[in-house]
């Protein structure tokens, strides 16, 4: 019974590692799609900005901080 539990624990660890690798791969694929869309675009429109930019912060001294999604 103890051996089965160890095997299960190891398999759970493997699954978690695979999920994390897959998550990173999906993020990379999404970024590549965004970059391809941006590169092929004739103009920089609102939709493209929504894909690239998380938020824009404007301060009292008229400085601007742009937070990207990647």
N, C-alpha and C positions, 0 to 999 in steps of 0.2 A: 504494500500500500504506500509506503514511504517513497519507493522508486517511482510509482505512478505520479505522485504529487510533484516530485522533482522534475519529471518529464513535462508535466503540465506547466509548471512555473517557467521552464526553459522555453517552451513553445509560446507562452504569453509574451516573454521578453522578445523573442524573434518577431512576433506579430507587431509589437510596438515599434521595433526598429524599422520594419518594413513600412509601417504606416507613416513614420516620420520621413523616411526616404521618399516615399510616394508624395507626401505633402510638399516637400522641397521641389520635387520634379514638376508637380503641377504648378507651383509658383513660378518656376523657371519657364515653363511652357506658356503660362499666361503673360509673363513679361515679354517673351519673344513675340507673341501675337501682338501685344500693344506696340512694340517697337516696329514691327513690320507694317502695322496699320499707320503708324506715324510716318514712317519712311515713304510709304506709297501715297500719302495724302498730298493733295494739291494745295491745301490751305490748313491752317491750324484752327479748327473749329471748337465749339463748346463741348461736343462729345469726346473729342480727343483730350481736352483738358480734364474732363471728368475721369477718364481712364488713368491719367498720369498723376494728377494732383489730389492729395488727401485733403488739405485745407490751406488757406492763405490767411496769414495774420498781418494786420495793418496796425502800426503803433502810432501814438500821438506825435512822435517826432518825424512822421511820414516815412518811416522805414517799413519795409515789407519783408515778411518771412514766408517762404513757400515750402510746405511739407509735402514731399512726394510719396507715393504709395509703395515705393521700392527702395 
